[in-house]
Amino acid sequence: MAISISLFFVSVPLAILRNIANFILEQKIFFFKYFMLLFCNKYANIKEKVMIINFLVKNFKSINNEINLSFEAVDSEMDRYYTYKSNKEKILKIAMIYGANASGKTNILKALYFLVQFILNSPKQKDETIDITPFLFTDNIFPNSYFKIEFLIDDIKYLYQLELSSEKVINEKLYYYNPNRALVFDKANFKFGSKIKISKSQKEALFNNTLYNNSLLSGYLKTNINIKEFDNAIRWFKKVLPPIFPKTDLVAFAVNTLEKKSLDKDFILDILQNADFEIDDYEIKKSEVDSEIIDILKQIGKEESDLKKLEIFFTHLKKYRLEYNEESSGTQRYYQLSIMLALLLKESLILPIDELEASLHPDLLKHFILSFLVNSKKSQLIFTTHSRELLLEKDMLRQDTIWFTQKNPKGATELFSVSDFDTTIIRKESSLYNAYKSGKFGAVPNLKDYFLDI
């Protein structure tokens, strides 16, 4: 089936195109389609509110023992901009994760993304292997990974649990609170809560559509039945966006989002201008893709229709134009992040970003975070960072949003928050920057002598 989209091509030698054509179509199109299919067509419910409360994971990649990334807020004078209030709960809008390289920061984001992907895109055949990697630094590898997530959608709390191996789902449960906890389903026993309206024939259809290596939620997606509690859970998972990594290219997504009028161009320009980018306007031009590129795609069996070349021009000082690839890497990065920031401010979404500070000046990083905190009402931002300088911003940070990862002696990731430390380690007036730099929190590289035996 042909894919009708536009792709962003930079100027590269023709000889290189053959090597990257397959990547462009399989990787960029996948990332672009994920956003467009799961987000742009689904997020239009303005009143919808989605939040993570707690996310627990065990035996996934570098994570061995259970860790919990919590968004439950402690009492603070900074609640106004940092929290979302639902009934009696205060939920944080942000989490920032520090730690040495290879300490497992990114694996926390990947664990959340795996859970979302597994529910929305479970294996199509019963003999397909589930693409999951348990903790490997042990002589006795335990095959089962475990996930538990508490989340909020439209002010109703849900609890979802999943245990699985690379071969099958071991156990899966969903509960909701209204106000007391009530069972929605228990897959292992194929049991449904007393408040769930489902007929015998619907149970049979759902059972037949749920393979051994599928979640019951994914089986529900293939079944012609409607159950409110199932729908709410699936709607929530569709609001968790894929992680953005330093090398993630969002240009095609940004262009198509603006073309579909999902966002206002002037709003994006305001974000850029407030961040001191002297960009007065930008223009997107489409043209036919070079015939040589089409020929290469045909040769590798990737012929696509309506493939367009995109060119973006930024106008500076009201009269000077620069092509996108002539802008600095920081400008390119912030332009893409400005699209995501606009979406976070206008809708209710959950966005993980790996190394948010990549290519950004420290002041610009601070500005981006503040822009989100001050203006967002119902979205969450989860990001990893190495920016120690951010910890100097005592007036804008609260301790329960700052997390650290470090490897234990067995090579497994541990996760803890600044708020986990008692007052003998960190007082209210303590400098988080100095504490982290001096090693009080751990989560820093254990560096050896820099003199080498040459």
TORLUM-127827 format. One record per residue (C-alpha): x, z, y; residue number from 0. Coordinates in nm, 2 decimals. Layout:
! TORLUM-127827
      c1      c3      c2    n
       X       Z       Y  NUM
...
! end
This chain:
! TORLUM-127827
      c1      c3      c2    n
    0.00    0.00    0.00    0
    0.14   -0.10    0.34    1
    0.20    0.17    0.59    2
    0.10    0.09    0.95    3
    0.33    0.29    1.17    4
    0.60    0.26    1.42    5
    0.96    0.37    1.36    6
    1.23    0.45    1.60    7
    1.55    0.25    1.55    8
    1.88    0.31    1.73    9
    2.13    0.04    1.77   10
    2.36    0.03    1.46   11
    2.57   -0.24    1.30   12
    2.38   -0.46    1.07   13
    2.61   -0.38    0.78   14
    2.50   -0.02    0.79   15
    2.13   -0.09    0.79   16
    2.13   -0.18    0.42   17
    2.26    0.17    0.34   18
    2.01    0.35    0.56   19
    1.70    0.14    0.52   20
    1.58    0.33    0.21   21
    1.64    0.66    0.39   22
    1.44    0.55    0.69   23
    1.14    0.46    0.48   24
    1.15    0.74    0.23   25
    1.26    1.03    0.45   26
    1.15    0.95    0.81   27
    0.81    0.80    0.70   28
    0.75    1.10    0.47   29
    0.82    1.35    0.76   30
    0.61    1.15    1.00   31
    0.32    1.10    0.75   32
    0.32    1.47    0.68   33
    0.26    1.56    1.04   34
    0.01    1.28    1.10   35
   -0.20    1.33    0.79   36
   -0.19    1.71    0.77   37
   -0.18    1.79    1.13   38
   -0.30    1.53    1.38   39
   -0.62    1.45    1.20   40
   -0.69    1.82    1.11   41
   -0.60    2.04    1.40   42
   -0.87    1.95    1.65   43
   -1.07    2.28    1.60   44
   -0.98    2.44    1.93   45
   -1.13    2.78    1.84   46
   -0.94    2.81    1.51   47
   -0.68    3.08    1.50   48
   -0.41    3.11    1.23   49
   -0.14    3.38    1.19   50
    0.10    3.51    0.93   51
    0.08    3.89    0.88   52
    0.34    3.93    0.60   53
    0.54    3.69    0.39   54
    0.70    3.82    0.07   55
    0.92    3.62   -0.17   56
    1.12    3.70   -0.48   57
    1.36    3.50   -0.70   58
    1.38    3.19   -0.48   59
    1.72    3.02   -0.42   60
    1.95    3.29   -0.27   61
    1.67    3.54   -0.26   62
    1.67    3.77   -0.57   63
    1.49    4.09   -0.50   64
    1.17    4.09   -0.30   65
    1.21    4.05    0.08   66
    0.93    4.07    0.34   67
    0.92    3.90    0.67   68
    0.66    4.10    0.86   69
    0.47    4.01    1.18   70
    0.30    4.35    1.20   71
    0.38    4.49    1.55   72
    0.49    4.84    1.63   73
    0.37    5.01    1.95   74
    0.55    4.86    2.25   75
    0.51    4.81    2.62   76
    0.56    4.43    2.56   77
    0.24    4.37    2.37   78
    0.08    4.14    2.63   79
    0.30    3.84    2.56   80
    0.43    3.91    2.22   81
    0.12    3.99    2.02   82
   -0.22    3.86    1.91   83
   -0.48    4.12    1.86   84
   -0.74    4.09    1.58   85
   -0.98    4.37    1.51   86
   -0.74    4.67    1.47   87
   -0.43    4.47    1.39   88
   -0.16    4.35    1.63   89
    0.03    4.05    1.50   90
    0.36    3.93    1.65   91
    0.38    3.57    1.77   92
    0.75    3.53    1.71   93
    1.03    3.61    1.46   94
    1.39    3.54    1.51   95
    1.64    3.56    1.22   96
    2.01    3.62    1.26   97
    2.28    3.62    1.00   98
    2.61    3.47    0.89   99
    2.63    3.12    0.75  100
    2.51    3.10    0.39  101
    2.34    3.43    0.42  102
    2.00    3.29    0.34  103
    1.83    3.25    0.68  104
    1.72    2.89    0.61  105
    1.60    2.98    0.26  106
    1.33    3.20    0.41  107
    1.19    2.90    0.60  108
    1.23    2.68    0.29  109
    1.04    2.94    0.08  110
    0.74    2.92    0.32  111
    0.76    2.54    0.32  112
    0.77    2.53   -0.06  113
    0.46    2.75   -0.09  114
    0.27    2.52    0.15  115
    0.39    2.20   -0.02  116
    0.31    2.33   -0.37  117
   -0.05    2.41   -0.27  118
   -0.11    2.09   -0.08  119
    0.09    1.85   -0.30  120
    0.10    2.00   -0.65  121
    0.23    1.78   -0.94  122
    0.00    1.50   -1.05  123
    0.09    1.51   -1.42  124
    0.09    1.81   -1.64  125
    0.44    1.74   -1.78  126
    0.59    1.71   -1.43  127
    0.85    1.98   -1.35  128
    0.79    2.20   -1.05  129
    1.08    2.16   -0.81  130
    1.17    2.52   -0.76  131
    1.51    2.70   -0.80  132
    1.53    3.07   -0.89  133
    1.82    3.30   -0.81  134
    2.12    3.16   -1.00  135
    2.40    3.41   -0.94  136
    2.33    3.61   -1.26  137
    2.41    3.59   -1.63  138
    2.04    3.63   -1.72  139
    1.84    3.39   -1.50  140
    1.48    3.49   -1.47  141
    1.26    3.18   -1.44  142
    0.96    3.31   -1.25  143
    0.95    3.31   -0.87  144
    0.70    3.52   -0.68  145
    0.53    3.46   -0.34  146
    0.28    3.69   -0.16  147
    0.14    3.61    0.19  148
   -0.11    3.79    0.41  149
   -0.25    3.57    0.67  150
   -0.53    3.55    0.93  151
   -0.77    3.27    0.99  152
   -1.05    3.30    1.24  153
   -0.99    3.68    1.24  154
   -1.05    3.71    0.87  155
   -0.76    3.85    0.67  156
   -0.66    3.69    0.34  157
   -0.40    3.78    0.07  158
   -0.26    3.51   -0.15  159
   -0.03    3.58   -0.45  160
    0.15    3.32   -0.66  161
    0.39    3.35   -0.96  162
    0.53    3.04   -1.12  163
    0.82    2.88   -1.31  164
    0.95    2.53   -1.31  165
    0.70    2.45   -1.59  166
    0.37    2.62   -1.49  167
    0.18    2.87   -1.28  168
    0.19    3.21   -1.44  169
   -0.05    3.39   -1.21  170
   -0.24    3.32   -0.89  171
   -0.48    3.53   -0.69  172
   -0.66    3.51   -0.36  173
   -0.84    3.80   -0.18  174
   -1.01    3.82    0.15  175
   -1.11    4.12    0.37  176
   -1.45    4.14    0.53  177
   -1.39    4.42    0.60  178
   -1.29    4.56    0.25  179
   -1.07    4.36    0.01  180
   -1.27    4.14   -0.22  181
   -1.15    3.90   -0.49  182
   -1.19    3.52   -0.44  183
   -1.02    3.41   -0.76  184
   -0.78    3.51   -1.04  185
   -0.64    3.20   -1.20  186
   -0.48    3.37   -1.50  187
   -0.82    3.50   -1.62  188
   -1.01    3.22   -1.45  189
   -1.22    3.48   -1.28  190
   -1.41    3.47   -0.95  191
   -1.52    3.75   -0.72  192
   -1.87    3.87   -0.72  193
   -1.93    3.74   -0.37  194
   -1.81    3.38   -0.45  195
   -2.09    3.14   -0.50  196
   -1.99    2.90   -0.78  197
   -2.20    2.76   -1.06  198
   -2.10    2.72   -1.43  199
   -2.07    2.35   -1.40  200
   -1.85    2.39   -1.08  201
   -1.62    2.63   -1.27  202
   -1.58    2.37   -1.55  203
   -1.50    2.09   -1.30  204
   -1.25    2.31   -1.12  205
   -1.09    2.42   -1.45  206
   -1.06    2.06   -1.57  207
   -0.90    1.95   -1.24  208
   -0.64    2.23   -1.24  209
   -0.33    2.14   -1.45  210
   -0.10    2.40   -1.60  211
    0.16    2.33   -1.32  212
   -0.10    2.33   -1.04  213
   -0.24    2.61   -0.82  214
   -0.61    2.66   -0.84  215
   -0.62    2.58   -0.47  216
   -0.47    2.23   -0.54  217
   -0.72    2.19   -0.82  218
   -1.00    2.27   -0.57  219
   -0.87    1.99   -0.34  220
   -0.95    1.74   -0.63  221
   -1.29    1.88   -0.70  222
   -1.62    1.79   -0.54  223
   -1.73    2.14   -0.46  224
   -1.74    2.35   -0.14  225
   -1.65    2.72   -0.13  226
   -1.59    2.87    0.22  227
   -1.31    3.11    0.11  228
   -1.12    2.83   -0.06  229
   -1.17    2.60    0.24  230
   -1.04    2.87    0.48  231
   -0.72    2.93    0.27  232
   -0.65    2.56    0.26  233
   -0.71    2.51    0.63  234
   -0.46    2.79    0.69  235
   -0.19    2.63    0.48  236
   -0.24    2.30    0.66  237
   -0.16    2.47    0.99  238
    0.19    2.56    0.87  239
    0.42    2.28    0.99  240
    0.73    2.16    0.81  241
    1.06    2.33    0.92  242
    1.25    2.15    1.20  243
    1.62    2.14    1.12  244
    1.90    2.05    1.37  245
    1.90    1.69    1.24  246
    1.53    1.64    1.21  247
    1.42    1.33    1.40  248
    1.08    1.37    1.56  249
    1.08    1.07    1.79  250
    0.83    0.86    1.59  251
    0.60    1.16    1.56  252
    0.63    1.23    1.93  253
    0.56    0.87    2.03  254
    0.25    0.84    1.80  255
    0.12    1.18    1.91  256
    0.13    1.07    2.27  257
   -0.02    0.73    2.19  258
   -0.31    0.89    2.01  259
   -0.37    1.10    2.32  260
   -0.33    1.42    2.12  261
   -0.12    1.54    2.41  262
   -0.11    1.47    2.78  263
    0.20    1.29    2.90  264
    0.20    1.47    3.23  265
    0.20    1.81    3.04  266
    0.52    1.70    2.86  267
    0.68    1.60    3.19  268
    0.59    1.94    3.33  269
    0.77    2.11    3.04  270
    1.08    1.89    3.09  271
    1.09    1.93    3.47  272
    1.04    2.31    3.44  273
    1.35    2.31    3.21  274
    1.56    2.14    3.49  275
    1.56    1.79    3.34  276
    1.54    1.56    3.63  277
    1.30    1.33    3.44  278
    1.03    1.19    3.66  279
    0.87    0.97    3.40  280
    0.93    0.80    3.06  281
    0.82    0.48    2.91  282
    0.78    0.37    2.55  283
    0.82    0.01    2.47  284
    0.73   -0.16    2.14  285
    0.88   -0.48    2.01  286
    0.91   -0.67    1.69  287
    1.17   -0.55    1.44  288
    1.47   -0.78    1.40  289
    1.43   -1.03    1.12  290
    1.75   -0.91    0.96  291
    1.60   -0.57    0.91  292
    1.28   -0.71    0.76  293
    1.50   -0.92    0.52  294
    1.69   -0.61    0.41  295
    1.37   -0.42    0.35  296
    1.23   -0.71    0.15  297
    1.55   -0.72   -0.06  298
    1.52   -0.35   -0.16  299
    1.15   -0.39   -0.23  300
    1.03   -0.19    0.08  301
    0.83   -0.45    0.26  302
    0.61   -0.29    0.52  303
    0.35   -0.43    0.76  304
    0.32   -0.36    1.13  305
    0.67   -0.22    1.16  306
    0.77   -0.19    1.52  307
    1.09   -0.12    1.71  308
    1.05    0.16    1.97  309
    1.25    0.20    2.28  310
    1.21    0.50    2.51  311
    1.33    0.49    2.87  312
    1.36    0.80    3.09  313
    1.34    0.77    3.47  314
    1.57    1.00    3.67  315
    1.56    1.06    4.04  316
    1.25    0.83    4.06  317
    1.45    0.50    4.02  318
    1.73    0.53    3.75  319
    1.64    0.44    3.39  320
    1.83    0.55    3.08  321
    1.75    0.46    2.72  322
    1.68    0.75    2.49  323
    2.01    0.71    2.30  324
    2.20    0.71    2.62  325
    2.07    1.06    2.70  326
    2.27    1.37    2.61  327
    2.20    1.53    2.27  328
    2.05    1.83    2.45  329
    1.81    1.61    2.64  330
    1.71    1.43    2.32  331
    1.66    1.76    2.14  332
    1.46    1.92    2.42  333
    1.24    1.62    2.46  334
    1.14    1.65    2.09  335
    1.10    2.03    2.12  336
    0.88    1.98    2.42  337
    0.63    1.79    2.21  338
    0.63    2.07    1.96  339
    0.60    2.34    2.23  340
    0.30    2.15    2.38  341
    0.13    2.15    2.04  342
    0.20    2.52    1.99  343
    0.05    2.60    2.33  344
   -0.26    2.38    2.29  345
   -0.35    2.46    1.93  346
   -0.31    2.73    1.67  347
   -0.01    2.64    1.45  348
    0.29    2.80    1.27  349
    0.62    2.63    1.33  350
    0.95    2.72    1.16  351
    1.27    2.60    1.33  352
    1.62    2.63    1.19  353
    1.89    2.69    1.45  354
    1.67    2.67    1.75  355
    1.97    2.68    1.98  356
    2.12    2.36    1.85  357
    2.24    2.14    2.15  358
    2.07    2.38    2.40  359
    2.23    2.58    2.68  360
    2.18    2.95    2.64  361
    1.96    2.96    2.95  362
    1.75    2.67    2.81  363
    1.71    2.85    2.48  364
    1.58    3.15    2.67  365
    1.35    2.93    2.88  366
    1.20    2.77    2.57  367
    1.13    3.11    2.41  368
    0.97    3.25    2.73  369
    0.76    2.94    2.78  370
    0.62    2.99    2.43  371
    0.56    3.37    2.46  372
    0.40    3.36    2.81  373
    0.17    3.06    2.75  374
    0.09    3.06    2.38  375
   -0.23    3.24    2.27  376
   -0.27    3.17    1.90  377
    0.04    3.02    1.75  378
    0.36    3.16    1.58  379
    0.72    3.05    1.61  380
    0.97    3.15    1.34  381
    1.33    3.05    1.40  382
    1.68    3.12    1.28  383
    1.97    3.14    1.53  384
    2.33    3.23    1.58  385
    2.29    3.29    1.95  386
    2.43    3.64    2.01  387
    2.40    3.59    2.38  388
    2.02    3.60    2.34  389
    2.05    3.97    2.24  390
    2.17    4.05    2.59  391
    1.82    3.97    2.72  392
    1.71    4.33    2.68  393
    1.41    4.29    2.91  394
    1.26    4.01    2.71  395
    1.32    4.11    2.35  396
    1.14    4.36    2.13  397
    1.31    4.51    1.83  398
    1.04    4.43    1.57  399
    1.08    4.06    1.63  400
    1.46    4.05    1.55  401
    1.56    4.01    1.18  402
    1.89    3.99    1.00  403
    2.00    3.84    0.67  404
    2.31    3.93    0.47  405
    2.44    3.88    0.12  406
    2.47    4.18   -0.10  407
    2.77    4.22   -0.34  408
    2.58    4.02   -0.60  409
    2.54    3.72   -0.36  410
    2.16    3.78   -0.30  411
    1.99    3.76    0.04  412
    1.87    4.08    0.20  413
    1.64    4.08    0.50  414
    1.59    4.37    0.75  415
    1.47    4.42    1.10  416
    1.62    4.60    1.40  417
    1.32    4.83    1.39  418
    1.43    4.94    1.04  419
    1.72    5.13    1.18  420
    1.67    5.49    1.29  421
    1.77    5.63    1.63  422
    2.11    5.75    1.50  423
    2.21    5.38    1.48  424
    2.00    5.21    1.75  425
    1.84    5.39    2.05  426
    1.59    5.24    2.29  427
    1.87    5.20    2.55  428
    2.13    5.06    2.31  429
    2.27    4.72    2.36  430
    2.16    4.50    2.07  431
    2.44    4.25    2.15  432
    2.71    4.52    2.12  433
    2.56    4.67    1.81  434
    2.54    4.33    1.64  435
    2.89    4.22    1.76  436
    3.05    4.55    1.64  437
    2.89    4.51    1.30  438
    2.64    4.80    1.31  439
    2.36    4.57    1.18  440
    2.59    4.39    0.93  441
    2.48    4.02    0.89  442
    2.81    3.89    1.03  443
    3.08    3.69    0.85  444
    3.35    3.90    0.67  445
    3.65    3.70    0.81  446
    4.00    3.73    0.68  447
    4.34    3.67    0.85  448
    4.36    3.34    1.04  449
    4.73    3.30    0.96  450
    4.76    3.06    0.67  451
    5.04    3.03    0.42  452
    5.16    2.67    0.50  453
! end
